[in-house]
């Protein structure tokens, strides 16, 4: 009797400690989730904080006197003359006009405010409108990257401002008068890569990504679905089938860079295919995403209940008819969902593409599957490695665009799963 | 014609063959008294003709497109005069790029020797010829095979079973592609690895503690003698992976436990997708975050504490990699914990154990093998992860266990050795493949063990 009471006593005494332990354990769990979620939040705020300025550009609006004599140009339709003419001078003159107190002696400093590509813009404008010669036009040009950095990040310690005091005073003045303005960075979405951060855009990378993804989708979806059908419906139970399955499971866990080595050795060295083209990138990514698609397609086929198959077989359908007419349409939503997720993975993949040469510096927007191209994540990698902070801000902006693509793809997959997938 | 256009043309021809086959089967059936006298539906006669026309043509197209580049290169190089003939593979690739630059117009023909300009012309002519021949051959095969298929349509022909047999073989070929990929990986790394061991002794690679692959590209260049010891690379990889696991395993495991045992449905529904979002973020984004935010933060922090830290510390790369792996660990352990039968849980709770005691003393031991399998898979992931370390870890191969110093990893070296200028028969390039082979073997081993453990564990409770 006494023994039992003391047992209960011991338990009662230890209860407080045990409950404390219980609470502590629960707190650890909450802490762990907190750590993981705060990492997510920090990551997102860091990238948005670094990159939102990448969506803004700084431009200068000038009244340019297109004086033929000043530019050494009397016939804008003559391409030879256009090549030789001086398009910087009118810009410098227009800017000196705008800045009170600036004289001919300051021309180098003044010139430092305009983007080096502004003269190209001017030349192209004249080429298209030859009758503009010897008139005065109000035109908008990109500012120099240094001005862009100063306008966006004055006072930010991380950025080194390369303008001198006088130039800073000018820019402040011009900003106040509205000559220098910041606006939405359309250049970022309409151009390819460039050595000049203000001119660099992601259109080339987006088109490259789309071409690569197209190749990947066209190859991996049919092949993956066909493989899944074979393994689920037709494969005999033997060693060879087991071997295929083991291979697929292992390939799903092989590091992606190994697929890059495969692409380099087989597609480029053995087949002599060109480097850094979307077709080769698509082939490598196909091999990489196939296991994912096969595995999810098999799960989708498995979820179709046997009663459907039996009913179809019962009214005389052949095995192939059962699969193609009944099982496949019913499993299709699940297969599509899995493929979208696989595609999203492939879209964010970088490492294998580095090895097949998609890291080249490419200015032009690619215009075909066999044209040199780069892809969005590789563009991020290239810009992130640049010592210039103006490129870092563009890398963050490109990451935001990439994440927007990925999030919308995943949202589509979730929506499709909710909408189309049937529970039996 | 471009291969892509030819591909479309082949598809069009196959559709035509389908149409003709369909029509012929119907017209054959007419005098017999309708399609019920055919062995199969007209659809299958058409499909059979289409498959006959399309498949051989596509095979020819694929093979031709795959090998034409290499064959043309060989012919062009072989046609060079003897004094220009390349001595080594490196020279050959240099020469080839020169020739193709001339051919594409990027390099004016006047800037190069006359034989090179001639070779460029020959290259262009060969390319045009090859394209021409390929088009003719593919179209001829498609039309001929389609015609044969069309010709052999008979009312008593069992087209359906033939079509189904062909489809089944096609499906099988798709599934067998997985084997082909594995074989491709093994051959592509094994072949170059053997060549590497022909240049660098086996023992030096495995037991050398020096890694400096910068060998001289030209004979007259002054450069250090290359050293290819992989010990510092593997210790670097292990250090970074260990840091990643120190972050990922406790956080992932504890969040999985909380989500599966404590959290209500609503919290679970919100937190789980958010955690999985961490897995969906591309690694290049993590690399960016590690290199530009975490690494400077760590080195500043260490500076303010008076400790010396590298700006490319292993801690930054490993820590961020750990964040990336959290969802991997948590979702695998979540599965495993949920697979533990409810009866174990109920039994423990009925005896008066608290929830945490049940977790620690009953469920965790029961789930341990499965969790170990998941962790091994996560380790294999960490070892093979590339972009984070390429961007945030350094290039210097230090043999150190200090997480604040910079180390380099196997994957970083593969990327560094294979991007930029390369000469295909130098030990430097081949070393990348040897490292790739080691990486493949290591991850394969981990995966096989992990999958075995997980499978065995699942069988235990099924």
Contacts between the chains, C-beta under 8 A, distances in Angstrom:
chain1	res1	chain2	res2	distance
A	11	B	352	7.9
A	18	B	354	5.6
A	18	B	357	7.2
A	19	B	354	7.0
A	21	B	354	7.3
A	21	B	356	6.1
A	21	B	357	7.8
A	22	B	354	4.5
A	22	B	355	6.3
A	22	B	356	4.7
A	22	B	357	7.7
A	25	B	355	7.9
A	25	B	356	3.7
A	25	B	359	7.2
A	25	B	360	7.7
A	26	B	258	7.2
A	26	B	262	5.9
A	26	B	355	8.0
A	26	B	356	7.1
A	28	B	254	5.3
A	29	B	254	5.1
A	29	B	255	6.6
A	29	B	257	5.8
A	29	B	258	2.8
A	29	B	259	7.9
A	29	B	262	6.1
A	30	B	258	6.5
A	31	B	254	7.4
A	32	B	250	6.8
A	32	B	251	4.6
A	32	B	252	7.7
A	32	B	253	7.7
A	32	B	254	3.6
A	32	B	255	4.3
A	32	B	258	6.7
A	33	B	254	7.9
A	33	B	255	4.6
A	33	B	258	6.0
A	33	B	259	7.4
A	33	B	271	5.9
A	33	B	275	7.7
A	35	B	251	5.3
A	36	B	251	5.7
A	36	B	252	7.8
A	36	B	255	5.8
A	36	B	275	5.8
A	36	B	278	6.7
A	36	B	323	7.5
A	36	B	326	5.1
A	36	B	327	7.8
A	36	B	330	7.7
A	37	B	271	7.2
A	37	B	274	6.0
A	37	B	275	7.6
A	39	B	278	7.2
A	39	B	323	4.7
A	39	B	326	7.6
A	40	B	274	6.4
A	40	B	277	6.4
A	40	B	278	5.7
A	43	B	281	7.3
A	43	B	285	7.6
A	43	B	286	7.9
A	43	B	289	5.5
A	43	B	323	7.8
A	46	B	289	6.3
A	46	B	293	5.1
A	47	B	285	7.1
A	47	B	288	7.5
A	47	B	289	7.1
A	50	B	292	7.5
A	222	B	174	7.8
A	223	B	174	4.7
A	223	B	177	6.3
A	224	B	174	7.7
A	226	B	170	6.4
A	226	B	171	4.6
A	226	B	174	3.8
A	226	B	175	7.5
A	227	B	171	7.0
A	227	B	174	4.2
A	227	B	175	4.0
A	227	B	177	6.9
A	227	B	178	7.1
A	229	B	171	5.4
A	230	B	168	7.5
A	230	B	171	3.7
A	230	B	172	5.4
A	230	B	174	6.6
A	230	B	175	4.4
A	231	B	175	5.6
A	234	B	168	5.8
A	234	B	171	6.4
A	234	B	172	7.4
A	235	B	175	7.2
A	243	B	179	6.9
A	244	B	175	5.4
A	244	B	176	6.6
A	244	B	178	5.7
A	244	B	179	6.1
A	247	B	178	4.4
A	247	B	179	5.2
A	247	B	181	7.6
A	247	B	182	5.0
A	248	B	178	4.6
A	249	B	447	7.8
A	249	B	451	6.1
A	250	B	182	7.1
A	250	B	444	6.3
A	250	B	447	5.7
A	250	B	448	7.1
A	250	B	451	7.9
A	251	B	178	6.0
A	251	B	181	6.0
A	251	B	182	6.4
A	253	B	377	6.5
A	253	B	380	6.2
A	253	B	381	7.6
A	253	B	443	6.8
A	253	B	447	4.4
A	254	B	185	7.1
A	254	B	384	7.5
A	254	B	440	6.9
A	254	B	443	6.4
A	254	B	444	7.4
A	254	B	447	7.9
A	255	B	380	7.9
A	255	B	381	7.8
A	255	B	383	7.4
A	255	B	384	2.4
A	255	B	385	7.2
A	255	B	386	7.0
A	255	B	411	7.2
A	255	B	439	6.3
A	255	B	440	7.8
A	255	B	443	5.7
A	256	B	384	7.4
A	256	B	386	6.9
A	257	B	384	6.7
A	257	B	386	4.6
A	257	B	411	5.5
A	257	B	414	6.1
A	257	B	415	7.1
A	257	B	436	7.4
A	257	B	439	7.5
A	258	B	185	6.0
A	258	B	189	7.6
A	258	B	384	7.4
A	258	B	436	6.1
A	258	B	439	6.7
A	258	B	440	5.3
A	258	B	443	7.9
A	259	B	185	7.7
A	260	B	418	7.9
A	261	B	185	7.5
A	261	B	188	6.1
A	261	B	189	6.0
A	261	B	414	7.3
A	261	B	418	7.8
A	261	B	432	7.6
A	261	B	433	6.5
A	261	B	436	4.5
A	262	B	181	7.4
A	262	B	184	5.4
A	262	B	185	5.0
A	262	B	188	5.2
A	264	B	188	7.7
A	264	B	418	6.6
A	265	B	187	7.9
A	265	B	188	3.3
A	265	B	189	7.5
A	265	B	191	7.5
A	265	B	192	6.8
A	265	B	433	7.4
A	266	B	184	5.5
A	266	B	188	5.7
A	269	B	424	7.1
A	270	B	70	6.9
A	271	B	66	4.7
A	271	B	67	6.3
A	271	B	69	6.1
A	271	B	70	6.0
A	272	B	67	7.8
A	272	B	68	7.9
A	272	B	69	3.1
A	272	B	70	3.6
A	272	B	71	7.8
A	272	B	72	7.5
A	272	B	73	5.4
A	273	B	66	7.9
A	273	B	69	5.8
A	274	B	69	7.5
A	287	B	181	5.2
A	290	B	177	7.0
A	290	B	178	7.1
A	290	B	181	7.5
A	291	B	178	7.1
A	294	B	175	7.9
A	294	B	178	7.4
A	318	B	160	7.0
A	318	B	161	7.8
A	318	B	164	6.3
A	319	B	164	7.6
A	320	B	163	8.0
A	320	B	164	4.1
A	320	B	167	6.2
A	320	B	168	7.1
A	344	B	280	6.7
A	347	B	282	7.8
A	348	B	280	7.8
A	348	B	281	7.5
A	348	B	282	2.9
A	348	B	283	7.3
A	348	B	284	7.1
A	348	B	285	7.8
A	349	B	282	7.2
A	350	B	282	7.0
A	350	B	283	6.7
A	350	B	284	4.6
A	350	B	386	7.7
A	350	B	387	5.1
A	351	B	283	7.4
A	351	B	386	3.8
A	351	B	387	5.6
A	351	B	390	7.6
A	351	B	411	7.4
A	351	B	415	7.0
A	354	B	390	7.8
A	354	B	415	5.5
A	354	B	418	7.8
A	354	B	419	5.6
A	355	B	414	7.6
A	355	B	415	7.0
A	355	B	418	5.1
A	355	B	419	7.1
A	357	B	419	7.7
A	359	B	419	5.8
A	368	B	4	8.0
A	369	B	4	5.9
A	370	B	2	7.4
A	370	B	4	8.0
A	377	B	282	5.4
A	377	B	284	4.4
A	378	B	284	7.8
A	380	B	284	5.2
A	380	B	285	7.3
A	380	B	288	6.5
A	381	B	284	5.3
A	381	B	287	7.3
A	381	B	387	7.1
A	381	B	390	7.9
A	381	B	391	6.9
A	384	B	284	7.7
A	384	B	287	7.2
A	384	B	288	4.8
A	384	B	291	6.6
A	384	B	292	6.8
A	384	B	391	6.3
A	385	B	391	7.3
A	392	B	292	6.4
A	395	B	288	6.4
A	396	B	288	7.5
A	399	B	284	7.9
A	399	B	285	5.3
A	399	B	288	6.4
A	402	B	282	6.5
A	402	B	285	7.4
A	403	B	281	7.2
A	403	B	285	7.1
A	406	B	280	6.2
A	406	B	281	7.8
A	406	B	282	7.1
A	410	B	280	6.1
